[in-house]
Amino acid sequence: MQKQTLIVIASLALLSGCGGKNKEIATPVPAPAAAATPNVAAAPVPPSAPPLNEVKPQVVAAAPDLATGEKVYKGTCSICHKSGLKGAPRLGKKQDWEARLAQGNEVLYDHAINGFIGKKGSMPSRGSNARLSENEVKAAVDYMVVHAIPSWEWGK
């Protein structure tokens, strides 16, 4: 009898909204229907293909920000790279850039960001402009690489 009384009280409490403040009874909301998929058989996976959990995403390099690079070059880098001060490779001078370009952009980025002292001269870190971010320095390097060697030369 005591169990029946408790069940009736609990049922009434649920129906009355636990204290009478909320008279609405919550109704379950049906789950959204799953998107229908076409009935297409999966293509067979070749035995030489790596398992899906071993496939690594390809890293795609972003296009160089030449506008920022030009701004940084004109504001900081041109001081040395226009005249060749301290052995800086001059923009547009093929003989100044050939060996440096052969090293690759990552080496050029490292030398421009961290500084470098070589046989032909020195490169102060961030072109002696500590306010430049790494991305701005890289953009300036990209700009100079694009303009390092002229696309045409007189007499050839």
C-alpha positions as CSV (number, residue, x, y, z in Angstrom):
1,M,0.0,0.0,0.0
2,Q,2.8,2.4,0.8
3,K,4.5,1.7,-2.5
4,Q,1.3,2.4,-4.4
5,T,0.8,5.7,-2.5
6,L,4.4,6.7,-3.5
7,I,3.8,5.8,-7.1
8,V,0.5,7.8,-7.2
9,I,2.2,10.9,-5.6
10,A,5.2,10.7,-8.0
11,S,2.8,10.4,-11.0
12,L,0.8,13.4,-9.9
13,A,4.0,15.4,-9.3
14,L,5.1,14.6,-12.9
15,L,1.7,15.4,-14.4
16,S,1.5,18.7,-12.5
17,G,5.0,19.8,-13.5
18,C,6.8,19.3,-10.2
19,G,5.3,22.1,-8.2
20,G,2.7,23.4,-10.6
21,K,4.9,26.1,-12.0
22,N,5.1,24.5,-15.5
23,K,1.9,23.0,-16.6
24,E,3.2,21.9,-20.0
25,I,4.4,18.4,-20.4
26,A,7.5,17.9,-22.5
27,T,6.9,15.7,-25.5
28,P,9.9,13.9,-27.0
29,V,11.2,15.5,-30.2
30,P,11.8,13.0,-33.0
31,A,15.3,12.7,-34.2
32,P,16.0,14.3,-37.6
33,A,15.9,11.8,-40.4
34,A,19.2,10.7,-41.7
35,A,20.2,12.0,-45.1
36,A,19.3,9.5,-47.8
37,T,22.3,8.1,-49.4
38,P,22.2,6.7,-52.9
39,N,22.5,3.0,-53.2
40,V,26.0,3.0,-54.8
41,A,28.5,0.2,-54.3
42,A,31.9,1.3,-53.0
43,A,34.7,1.1,-55.4
44,P,37.2,-1.6,-54.5
45,V,40.4,-0.4,-52.8
46,P,43.6,-1.6,-54.4
47,P,45.7,-3.8,-52.1
48,S,48.7,-1.4,-52.4
49,A,46.7,1.6,-51.1
50,P,47.6,2.6,-47.5
51,P,44.9,2.2,-44.8
52,L,42.8,5.4,-44.4
53,N,44.2,6.0,-40.9
54,E,47.7,6.3,-42.5
55,V,46.9,8.8,-45.2
56,K,48.4,12.2,-44.4
57,P,46.9,15.4,-45.7
58,Q,48.9,17.3,-48.3
59,V,50.3,20.7,-47.3
60,V,49.6,23.3,-49.9
61,A,51.8,26.4,-49.8
62,A,50.0,29.7,-49.8
63,A,50.7,32.1,-52.6
64,P,53.3,34.7,-51.6
65,D,52.0,38.0,-50.3
66,L,53.8,40.2,-52.7
67,A,52.0,43.4,-51.7
68,T,53.2,43.1,-48.1
69,G,56.6,42.0,-49.4
70,E,56.9,45.1,-51.6
71,K,55.9,47.4,-48.7
72,V,58.5,45.8,-46.3
73,Y,61.1,45.8,-49.1
74,K,60.6,49.5,-49.8
75,G,60.5,50.5,-46.1
76,T,63.3,48.4,-44.7
77,C,65.1,46.0,-47.1
78,S,65.9,48.5,-50.0
79,I,68.3,50.4,-47.8
80,C,70.9,47.6,-48.3
81,H,69.5,45.6,-51.2
82,K,69.3,48.5,-53.6
83,S,73.0,49.5,-53.3
84,G,74.6,46.3,-52.1
85,L,75.5,47.7,-48.7
86,K,77.3,45.2,-46.4
87,G,77.4,42.7,-49.3
88,A,73.6,42.5,-49.7
89,P,72.5,40.9,-53.0
90,R,71.2,43.7,-55.2
91,L,67.7,43.3,-56.6
92,G,67.9,42.6,-60.3
93,K,71.5,41.5,-60.3
94,K,71.7,37.9,-61.5
95,Q,75.3,37.3,-60.2
96,D,74.3,38.4,-56.7
97,W,71.4,36.0,-56.4
98,E,72.2,32.8,-58.3
99,A,74.0,31.0,-55.4
100,R,71.5,32.3,-52.8
101,L,68.5,31.2,-54.8
102,A,70.0,27.8,-55.2
103,Q,69.8,27.4,-51.4
104,G,66.0,27.5,-51.4
105,N,63.5,29.8,-49.7
106,E,63.6,28.1,-46.3
107,V,67.3,29.0,-45.9
108,L,66.7,32.6,-47.2
109,Y,63.8,32.9,-44.7
110,D,66.0,31.7,-41.8
111,H,68.9,34.1,-42.7
112,A,66.5,37.0,-43.1
113,I,64.7,36.3,-39.8
114,N,67.6,35.2,-37.6
115,G,70.5,37.0,-39.3
116,F,73.5,35.6,-41.0
117,I,77.2,36.3,-41.5
118,G,78.7,34.9,-44.7
119,K,81.8,35.2,-46.9
120,K,80.2,37.9,-49.0
121,G,78.6,40.0,-46.3
122,S,76.1,40.0,-43.4
123,M,72.4,40.0,-43.0
124,P,71.1,41.6,-39.8
125,S,68.1,39.8,-38.3
126,R,64.8,41.1,-39.7
127,G,66.9,43.7,-41.6
128,S,67.5,45.5,-38.3
129,N,63.8,46.2,-38.0
130,A,62.7,44.3,-34.9
131,R,59.1,45.3,-35.4
132,L,58.7,43.1,-38.4
133,S,56.9,39.9,-37.9
134,E,58.2,36.6,-39.3
135,N,55.4,36.7,-41.9
136,E,56.4,40.2,-43.0
137,V,60.0,39.1,-43.4
138,K,59.0,36.1,-45.4
139,A,56.8,38.2,-47.6
140,A,59.8,40.5,-48.2
141,V,62.0,37.5,-49.1
142,D,59.3,36.2,-51.5
143,Y,59.1,39.7,-53.1
144,M,62.9,39.8,-53.6
145,V,63.0,36.3,-54.9
146,V,60.4,37.1,-57.6
147,H,62.4,40.3,-58.5
148,A,65.9,39.0,-57.9
149,I,66.8,38.1,-61.5
150,P,65.3,40.2,-64.3
151,S,63.1,38.3,-66.7
152,W,65.1,39.7,-69.6
153,E,68.6,41.2,-70.1
154,W,69.9,43.7,-72.6
155,G,71.9,42.3,-75.5
156,K,70.6,38.7,-75.3
